[in-house]
Amino acid sequence: MNIGIRLAASVCFSLFSVWTMKLYLDTFLSKKSGLSKAAGWLLFFSWQMYGRFYLSGELPIHYLFGTFAIIGLVGITGYDSALWNQVTFSTLFAALWELMDMFFLLGTKFIGGEVVGITVSMWLSKICLFSLILGIRRYMKAKGSEGNLPAHGFSFLLPFTALMTIYFAFYMIAEHSVFRGGNTLFWLLIGTSGMILLNLLVYPAYLLQVEEARIRKNERMYVKQLELFKEQRQLEAEETIEIQTKRHDMKQKLIYIHELAKKEEIDRLMDVLDQMIGEASKKEHMEEWTGNLVVDSLVNHLYRVAETKRIDLESKISLPKELNIEDTDLCILLGNGFDNAVEALEFVEEEDRKMRVDIRYERGCLLLCIRNKFADDLKIDEEGRLKTKKTEGVHGLGIRSMKKVTDRYNGALITEGENGLFTLKAIIYEPKNE
């Protein structure tokens, strides 16, 4: 009966530990689909069962190292983010995990001596850790940074900080195994508390780095937007000159045709008409012109990129000249959608590079649909991004940025992929003028 109770308690503890770690890692990493992710979680669960069922009194070094290594393994096998991010946040969580264990183990010994066992201290540790994780999740969500990836420069500091934290935690364990006095325990508690605080201070610093990255991204977007606007104005100017030139040339050619018809020069007349028909079928400088500067500049830029990359591009656009939608939001929505499609098509054979863009405005709604072929080795993850084993994400963070735009306008973003065809649909509701 006693063994049964211990086994049940160990199962509950292990499941609670798995839940706690999943809450943390889901905050920062992209979940992997499929059954392969279960291996790391199963190993972690078994390791926690072993710890709760067989350990008593102390936390041996091999158990702490094993826990640290297995947490890292879960981050790598259970998630699809870049390896550096997997290692970074797994390390941070492992550091916080070990420090909380140390804090409550030292604390219970300092307060209750040998009366309070390791089981009680571990339960207190995990309950407190769970509360901290919930606080971290809410903090990240409130700051609008849940799920964002850190800049690589700052990522270098995160594992360093975490490893330093683990080093001090192990140092405290070594000290505790030799010195048993209350004064020593007190200072070890103070040191552990300081290391926990240092670990938690990483997240505000992380948010500062994310904000800097966003500012740099916005600056690049504004620069690109200005460049596209300049190109669009130049295209419009060239189009105006070309129309004026054609109008002038048309008058001269009609006079010539009239003379040929009067003299019944049928062969020469047919040659001139064939030449005029050929000129009329030539592509103009601007493929699309709606009068909306943002849309026209992005679509016409897309046509130039498609021509360079040998993409068979078709578009159908019907929009009013003015939209009550921020230009920057339009740039994010269309620009990311176009860039993602072009990037995915680079993995496709040239003869199969097909892309279709439909944009229309109906009853106060902007409707966007982008269809493009994608290679067989690309897969769609749970967030609707095209991914390959060798790259972080072909449709990467652009999908996330587009989702934020659609959410801002109470709209929706849907991605589908089957039979080698990726479809992205977006709807945003135009705000009413007050």
Backbone torsions as a table, in degrees:
resi	resn	phi	psi	omega
1	MET	NA	-42.8	179.6
2	ASN	-62.8	-40.7	178.7
3	ILE	-65.5	-39.3	179.0
4	GLY	-62.2	-41.8	178.6
5	ILE	-65.4	-42.9	178.7
6	ARG	-62.6	-41.0	179.9
7	LEU	-64.3	-44.8	179.2
8	ALA	-62.8	-41.8	178.6
9	ALA	-64.2	-38.2	179.0
10	SER	-65.9	-40.2	177.9
11	VAL	-63.0	-46.0	179.2
12	CYS	-61.1	-43.6	-179.9
13	PHE	-63.3	-44.6	-177.5
14	SER	-65.6	-41.9	178.0
15	LEU	-64.6	-40.1	177.7
16	PHE	-63.9	-38.7	178.3
17	SER	-65.1	-42.4	177.4
18	VAL	-60.9	-44.9	-179.9
19	TRP	-61.1	-43.3	-179.5
20	THR	-61.5	-47.0	-178.8
21	MET	-67.1	-37.8	179.8
22	LYS	-63.9	-40.4	177.1
23	LEU	-58.2	-40.7	-178.3
24	TYR	-69.6	-54.0	-174.5
25	LEU	-65.8	-33.8	177.3
26	ASP	-64.0	-23.0	179.9
27	THR	-69.0	-31.9	-171.7
28	PHE	-116.8	-20.6	-173.7
29	LEU	-117.7	157.5	178.9
30	SER	-89.9	123.7	-175.7
31	LYS	-66.0	142.9	178.0
32	LYS	-91.2	140.8	176.7
33	SER	-93.0	158.9	179.4
34	GLY	99.9	174.1	-175.9
35	LEU	-84.2	-14.8	-176.7
36	SER	-61.8	-27.1	-178.8
37	LYS	-68.6	-17.6	-174.8
38	ALA	-72.0	-23.2	-174.7
39	ALA	-60.3	-49.2	-179.4
40	GLY	-63.9	-42.5	179.8
41	TRP	-64.1	-39.6	179.2
42	LEU	-64.8	-40.7	177.9
43	LEU	-64.2	-42.5	178.9
44	PHE	-62.5	-43.2	178.6
45	PHE	-61.3	-44.7	-179.3
46	SER	-64.4	-39.0	179.8
47	TRP	-65.3	-39.3	176.7
48	GLN	-67.5	-37.4	175.6
49	MET	-60.2	-45.0	179.2
50	TYR	-60.7	-45.7	-177.8
51	GLY	-62.8	-43.8	-177.1
52	ARG	-75.1	-27.3	-174.3
53	PHE	-87.2	-31.8	-171.7
54	TYR	-112.1	-22.4	-176.2
55	LEU	-88.6	145.1	176.9
56	SER	-154.1	138.5	173.5
57	GLY	88.2	-53.0	-176.3
58	GLU	-133.7	164.5	172.8
59	LEU	-106.7	103.7	-178.4
60	PRO	-65.0	154.0	-178.5
61	ILE	-59.6	-40.0	-177.1
62	HIS	-63.9	-32.5	178.5
63	TYR	-70.2	-40.6	179.0
64	LEU	-65.7	-44.2	177.5
65	PHE	-64.0	-41.3	179.1
66	GLY	-62.1	-43.2	178.2
67	THR	-61.4	-44.5	179.5
68	PHE	-60.2	-45.8	-178.3
69	ALA	-66.8	-41.3	-177.2
70	ILE	-69.6	-36.7	175.4
71	ILE	-60.6	-42.3	176.3
72	GLY	-62.3	-38.6	179.1
73	LEU	-64.7	-40.1	177.6
74	VAL	-62.3	-42.7	179.4
75	GLY	-61.4	-34.5	-177.9
76	ILE	-81.2	-43.9	-175.5
77	THR	-84.5	-24.7	-174.5
78	GLY	-96.5	-4.3	-175.4
79	TYR	-135.7	158.3	-171.4
80	ASP	-108.9	9.9	-179.0
81	SER	-75.3	176.1	177.6
82	ALA	-59.4	146.5	-176.0
83	LEU	-56.1	-41.1	-178.2
84	TRP	-62.3	-38.7	178.1
85	ASN	-70.3	-37.3	176.9
86	GLN	-60.4	-46.8	-179.7
87	VAL	-66.0	-42.4	-176.9
88	THR	-59.0	-54.7	-173.4
89	PHE	-78.7	-26.7	172.0
90	SER	-65.3	-40.6	179.0
91	THR	-65.3	-43.3	178.1
92	LEU	-61.2	-42.5	179.6
93	PHE	-67.1	-42.8	178.9
94	ALA	-60.1	-39.6	178.8
95	ALA	-62.3	-46.2	180.0
96	LEU	-65.2	-39.0	178.1
97	TRP	-58.4	-51.8	-177.1
98	GLU	-65.8	-39.9	-179.3
99	LEU	-66.0	-39.1	177.8
100	MET	-66.0	-40.1	175.6
101	ASP	-59.0	-46.5	-179.0
102	MET	-63.8	-41.4	-177.2
103	PHE	-60.6	-47.6	-176.7
104	PHE	-77.3	-29.8	175.6
105	LEU	-66.0	-46.0	177.6
106	LEU	-66.8	-39.6	-177.7
107	GLY	-65.1	-44.1	179.9
108	THR	-66.8	-34.8	177.5
109	LYS	-70.5	-36.2	-179.6
110	PHE	-68.2	-37.9	-177.1
111	ILE	-85.6	-47.4	-171.9
112	GLY	-110.7	4.4	-179.6
113	GLY	62.3	-128.1	-178.1
114	GLU	-92.3	0.3	-176.3
115	VAL	-68.8	-44.4	-178.6
116	VAL	-85.9	123.5	-176.3
117	GLY	-85.7	176.6	-178.4
118	ILE	-67.5	-30.8	-179.3
119	THR	-62.1	-45.3	179.2
120	VAL	-63.4	-44.6	-178.5
121	SER	-64.9	-36.6	179.2
122	MET	-69.4	-38.8	176.2
123	TRP	-63.9	-44.4	177.1
124	LEU	-60.8	-40.2	179.6
125	SER	-61.1	-47.0	-176.2
126	LYS	-71.8	-35.0	177.1
127	ILE	-65.4	-43.1	178.0
128	CYS	-66.9	-40.6	178.0
129	LEU	-62.3	-42.4	178.0
130	PHE	-58.4	-43.2	178.7
131	SER	-63.7	-40.7	177.7
132	LEU	-63.2	-41.8	-179.8
133	ILE	-63.1	-42.9	176.6
134	LEU	-59.9	-40.5	177.9
135	GLY	-64.2	-41.6	178.2
136	ILE	-63.2	-44.0	179.3
137	ARG	-60.6	-46.0	-179.7
138	ARG	-65.4	-38.8	179.5
139	TYR	-63.6	-46.1	-179.4
140	MET	-66.1	-40.1	179.8
141	LYS	-67.3	-41.1	179.2
142	ALA	-62.5	-32.0	179.4
143	LYS	-86.5	-0.2	178.9
144	GLY	71.5	26.1	-175.9
145	SER	-120.9	13.5	178.5
146	GLU	-66.7	127.1	178.6
147	GLY	87.9	-8.6	177.6
148	ASN	-73.2	149.4	178.5
149	LEU	-97.1	141.8	-179.0
150	PRO	-75.6	159.9	174.1
151	ALA	-68.1	148.4	-174.6
152	HIS	-64.0	-33.6	-179.6
153	GLY	-62.8	-40.9	179.5
154	PHE	-76.6	-28.7	178.1
155	SER	-59.0	-30.5	179.2
156	PHE	-63.2	-33.0	-178.6
157	LEU	-78.0	-30.1	-174.7
158	LEU	-63.7	-53.0	178.8
159	PRO	-64.5	-32.0	177.7
160	PHE	-61.7	-46.1	177.9
161	THR	-62.0	-42.9	-178.7
162	ALA	-65.9	-42.5	179.4
163	LEU	-64.5	-37.4	176.3
164	MET	-62.8	-40.3	178.0
165	THR	-62.2	-45.9	179.1
166	ILE	-62.1	-39.2	179.5
167	TYR	-58.9	-46.2	179.3
168	PHE	-67.0	-34.4	178.4
169	ALA	-63.7	-44.7	178.8
170	PHE	-66.3	-35.3	177.3
171	TYR	-62.4	-40.9	178.3
172	MET	-63.7	-39.3	179.1
173	ILE	-62.1	-44.0	179.6
174	ALA	-62.2	-41.7	178.4
175	GLU	-64.4	-40.4	-176.9
176	HIS	-68.2	-30.9	-179.1
177	SER	-70.4	-17.6	-178.2
178	VAL	-103.8	-48.7	-175.5
179	PHE	-99.9	123.6	-175.4
180	ARG	-109.2	1.4	-175.0
181	GLY	-69.1	153.1	-179.8
182	GLY	-63.2	-36.0	179.6
183	ASN	-63.6	-40.9	178.2
184	THR	-64.2	-44.7	178.5
185	LEU	-60.1	-39.6	-179.5
186	PHE	-60.9	-47.5	-178.3
187	TRP	-70.6	-31.9	173.8
188	LEU	-65.0	-38.4	176.1
189	LEU	-62.3	-44.2	178.4
190	ILE	-61.5	-44.3	179.5
191	GLY	-63.3	-42.1	179.1
192	THR	-64.4	-41.1	178.0
193	SER	-60.4	-42.0	178.5
194	GLY	-63.0	-39.3	179.8
195	MET	-69.5	-35.1	175.7
196	ILE	-64.0	-43.5	178.2
197	LEU	-61.7	-41.9	177.8
198	LEU	-60.6	-41.4	178.6
199	ASN	-62.4	-42.9	-178.2
200	LEU	-70.1	-27.7	179.0
201	LEU	-70.6	-12.6	177.7
202	VAL	-61.1	-35.8	-171.2
203	TYR	-71.1	-42.8	171.8
204	PRO	-60.1	-38.5	177.8
205	ALA	-64.9	-38.7	176.9
206	TYR	-60.6	-42.4	179.8
207	LEU	-64.7	-36.7	176.1
208	LEU	-61.2	-41.2	179.2
209	GLN	-66.3	-39.9	177.9
210	VAL	-63.3	-41.5	179.9
211	GLU	-64.4	-40.6	176.6
212	GLU	-62.1	-40.3	178.6
213	ALA	-64.2	-39.1	178.0
214	ARG	-64.7	-41.5	179.2
215	ILE	-62.1	-44.3	178.5
216	ARG	-62.8	-39.6	179.2
217	LYS	-64.8	-43.0	178.6
218	ASN	-63.7	-38.9	177.8
219	GLU	-61.6	-44.1	178.3
220	ARG	-63.6	-38.4	-179.9
221	MET	-65.6	-42.1	179.4
222	TYR	-65.4	-40.4	177.9
223	VAL	-62.2	-45.2	178.9
224	LYS	-62.9	-40.3	179.7
225	GLN	-62.2	-43.9	178.3
226	LEU	-63.1	-41.5	178.8
227	GLU	-62.5	-42.1	179.0
228	LEU	-66.1	-38.5	178.0
229	PHE	-62.9	-42.0	178.1
230	LYS	-62.4	-43.5	178.4
231	GLU	-61.7	-40.9	-179.3
232	GLN	-65.2	-42.7	177.9
233	ARG	-62.5	-39.5	178.2
234	GLN	-64.9	-41.3	177.5
235	LEU	-62.1	-42.0	179.4
236	GLU	-63.9	-40.1	178.5
237	ALA	-64.8	-44.4	178.6
238	GLU	-63.7	-38.0	179.2
239	GLU	-64.3	-41.2	179.6
240	THR	-63.4	-44.6	178.9
241	ILE	-63.1	-41.2	-178.4
242	GLU	-66.0	-38.8	178.5
243	ILE	-65.1	-42.7	178.4
244	GLN	-62.9	-41.0	179.3
245	THR	-64.3	-44.8	-179.8
246	LYS	-64.1	-37.8	179.1
247	ARG	-63.0	-41.4	178.1
248	HIS	-66.6	-45.2	-179.4
249	ASP	-65.2	-36.1	-178.9
250	MET	-61.3	-40.2	179.3
251	LYS	-61.0	-44.7	-179.5
252	GLN	-65.2	-40.1	-178.9
253	LYS	-69.2	-35.3	178.0
254	LEU	-66.0	-37.8	175.9
255	ILE	-62.0	-42.7	-179.8
256	TYR	-65.1	-43.5	179.4
257	ILE	-62.2	-40.1	178.9
258	HIS	-59.7	-42.4	179.1
259	GLU	-66.3	-41.9	178.8
260	LEU	-63.6	-37.8	179.5
261	ALA	-67.7	-39.2	178.9
262	LYS	-62.7	-38.3	-177.8
263	LYS	-89.3	0.4	178.6
264	GLU	58.4	39.5	174.6
265	GLU	-86.0	76.7	-170.7
266	ILE	-64.0	-45.6	-177.2
267	ASP	-61.8	-47.9	179.7
268	ARG	-65.8	-36.4	177.7
269	LEU	-62.0	-43.0	179.5
270	MET	-65.4	-37.4	177.8
271	ASP	-61.6	-44.0	-180.0
272	VAL	-64.4	-42.0	179.5
273	LEU	-65.0	-40.7	177.2
274	ASP	-61.3	-40.8	178.7
275	GLN	-63.0	-42.0	-180.0
276	MET	-67.1	-38.0	177.7
277	ILE	-64.5	-40.3	178.4
278	GLY	-63.4	-40.6	178.8
279	GLU	-67.3	-35.1	-179.5
280	ALA	-68.2	-26.8	-178.1
281	SER	-85.4	-7.2	178.8
282	LYS	-67.9	148.5	177.8
283	LYS	-71.5	140.3	175.9
284	GLU	-81.6	173.1	178.8
285	HIS	-64.3	-39.6	-177.6
286	MET	-104.4	123.5	178.3
287	GLU	-79.7	-35.1	-179.4
288	GLU	-132.2	140.8	175.9
289	TRP	-146.2	109.3	178.8
290	THR	-109.7	-14.8	-173.8
291	GLY	94.2	-14.8	175.9
292	ASN	-86.5	112.4	-171.1
293	LEU	-60.2	-41.8	-177.9
294	VAL	-63.7	-51.6	-177.0
295	VAL	-64.5	-46.3	-178.9
296	ASP	-60.4	-43.9	-177.6
297	SER	-65.7	-41.6	-179.1
298	LEU	-69.7	-42.0	-178.4
299	VAL	-68.5	-44.3	179.5
300	ASN	-66.6	-34.2	173.5
301	HIS	-64.5	-39.3	177.8
302	LEU	-60.8	-40.4	178.8
303	TYR	-62.9	-38.9	179.1
304	ARG	-67.5	-39.7	176.6
305	VAL	-64.9	-42.8	-179.4
306	ALA	-61.6	-39.5	178.5
307	GLU	-64.7	-40.3	179.3
308	THR	-65.3	-40.5	-175.6
309	LYS	-94.4	9.3	177.2
310	ARG	57.9	49.2	177.9
311	ILE	-103.0	130.2	176.3
312	ASP	-80.0	100.3	-172.9
313	LEU	-108.4	131.8	173.0
314	GLU	-124.1	145.7	179.3
315	SER	-143.2	149.2	174.3
316	LYS	-139.6	112.7	-172.4
317	ILE	-129.1	129.5	178.0
318	SER	-138.4	101.0	-175.1
319	LEU	-139.1	150.9	170.5
320	PRO	-72.9	162.1	-178.7
321	LYS	-65.6	-37.2	-177.9
322	GLU	-114.8	135.1	175.9
323	LEU	-126.7	142.0	177.7
324	ASN	-86.3	52.1	179.5
325	ILE	-131.3	135.1	-178.0
326	GLU	-58.3	137.3	178.7
327	ASP	-58.0	-39.6	-179.1
328	THR	-64.3	-36.8	178.6
329	ASP	-68.4	-39.0	175.6
330	LEU	-62.5	-41.1	178.7
331	CYS	-61.8	-44.0	-179.7
332	ILE	-64.5	-45.6	-176.6
333	LEU	-65.5	-53.6	-177.2
334	LEU	-75.6	-44.4	-177.0
335	GLY	-60.1	-47.2	178.9
336	ASN	-66.7	-40.2	178.7
337	GLY	-61.4	-44.8	178.9
338	PHE	-66.1	-46.3	-178.4
339	ASP	-61.1	-42.6	-179.9
340	ASN	-62.7	-42.9	-179.6
341	ALA	-64.7	-44.4	179.2
342	VAL	-62.6	-41.9	-179.7
343	GLU	-64.2	-40.5	178.4
344	ALA	-65.7	-36.5	-179.0
345	LEU	-69.6	-19.3	177.4
346	GLU	-66.0	-20.1	177.8
347	PHE	-87.5	-3.8	-175.6
348	VAL	-100.6	147.7	175.5
349	GLU	-60.0	145.8	-172.9
350	GLU	-55.5	-39.8	-176.7
351	GLU	-69.2	-15.0	-179.1
352	ASP	-108.0	9.7	-177.6
353	ARG	-79.6	92.3	-177.7
354	LYS	-122.0	140.1	-178.0
355	MET	-145.8	137.7	179.9
356	ARG	-129.3	130.6	179.5
357	VAL	-121.6	124.7	175.3
358	ASP	-123.9	124.1	176.9
359	ILE	-132.8	125.8	178.5
360	ARG	-146.9	162.0	-178.5
361	TYR	-120.5	122.5	-179.1
362	GLU	-138.2	121.7	172.0
363	ARG	49.3	48.9	177.1
364	GLY	80.4	10.9	-179.5
365	CYS	-121.3	138.0	171.6
366	LEU	-98.0	122.5	-177.5
367	LEU	-113.2	127.7	-179.2
368	LEU	-124.8	133.6	175.6
369	CYS	-138.7	122.2	178.5
370	ILE	-121.9	125.5	177.4
371	ARG	-120.7	134.8	177.5
372	ASN	-149.6	150.7	175.0
373	LYS	-71.4	153.4	172.6
374	PHE	-142.3	154.8	-174.4
375	ALA	-71.2	156.8	-176.9
376	ASP	-64.5	-30.1	-176.1
377	ASP	-82.8	0.5	175.4
378	LEU	-91.2	140.2	-179.7
379	LYS	-122.4	156.2	178.1
380	ILE	-102.3	123.9	-179.1
381	ASP	-86.7	-174.6	-174.4
382	GLU	-66.7	-21.1	-179.6
383	GLU	-95.0	7.9	177.5
384	GLY	81.6	19.8	-178.8
385	ARG	-100.0	140.7	172.7
386	LEU	-78.4	130.2	-176.4
387	LYS	-138.2	152.4	171.8
388	THR	-127.0	158.9	-177.0
389	LYS	-61.8	-26.2	-174.4
390	LYS	-91.5	-14.8	-176.7
391	THR	-124.8	156.1	-178.6
392	GLU	-66.2	-42.1	179.4
393	GLY	178.1	114.7	-179.5
394	VAL	-63.8	-40.5	177.1
395	HIS	-95.8	-1.7	167.0
396	GLY	26.9	-140.6	-175.2
397	LEU	-75.0	-11.3	179.2
398	GLY	-58.7	-39.1	178.6
399	ILE	-60.2	-41.7	-179.5
400	ARG	-63.9	-42.3	179.3
401	SER	-65.1	-40.7	178.4
402	MET	-64.6	-38.9	179.6
403	LYS	-62.8	-38.3	178.6
404	LYS	-63.8	-37.6	179.1
405	VAL	-66.5	-47.5	-179.8
406	THR	-63.1	-37.6	177.5
407	ASP	-64.6	-37.1	-178.7
408	ARG	-62.9	-30.3	-179.6
409	TYR	-105.6	22.4	178.2
410	ASN	56.5	34.8	-179.4
411	GLY	-104.0	-153.0	-177.8
412	ALA	-151.7	153.7	176.6
413	LEU	-129.9	125.3	-177.4
414	ILE	-126.3	134.0	175.6
415	THR	-124.4	138.6	179.2
416	GLU	-138.1	150.3	177.6
417	GLY	-151.3	120.1	176.3
418	GLU	-157.7	149.5	179.1
419	ASN	53.7	37.2	176.4
420	GLY	75.4	12.3	-179.8
421	LEU	-121.5	121.0	178.7
422	PHE	-100.1	131.5	-179.6
423	THR	-123.7	128.7	175.8
424	LEU	-118.7	124.6	178.8
425	LYS	-122.7	136.7	179.0
426	ALA	-137.6	143.2	174.6
427	ILE	-134.5	131.5	174.5
428	ILE	-132.2	141.1	-177.8
429	TYR	-95.2	124.6	-178.6
430	GLU	-68.3	125.3	179.0
431	PRO	-63.3	144.1	178.4
432	LYS	-82.3	139.2	176.7
433	ASN	-71.2	130.1	-179.5
434	GLU	-88.2	NA	NA
